[in-house]
Amino acid sequence: MKNKILIGTLLVAFVLAVTGCEEKGPAEKAGEKIDNVASDIKDNTKDALDKADDTVEDAGDKIENKTD
């Protein structure tokens, strides 16, 4: 009898846990938005740094060509 009660209790707990995980709460949604914004900032920063690096490299090449 104890095994049936234990199995029933575990089954109910499992179903509740699985059901609770399906819907995203406001904190999880906000966290995802923050993650997306952080990822966008990272990508934009990398692009800007790559562009700045190219500009500096081009300027260095021009200076080198003028001094040759």
Sequence and secondary structure as in RCSB ss.txt:
>XXXX:A:sequence
MKNKILIGTLLVAFVLAVTGCEEKGPAEKAGEKIDNVASDIKDNTKDALDKADDTVEDAGDKIENKTD
>XXXX:A:secstr
 HHHHHHHHHHHHHHHHHHHHHS  HHHHHHHHHHHHHHHHHHHHHHHHHHHHHHHHHHHHHHHHHH 
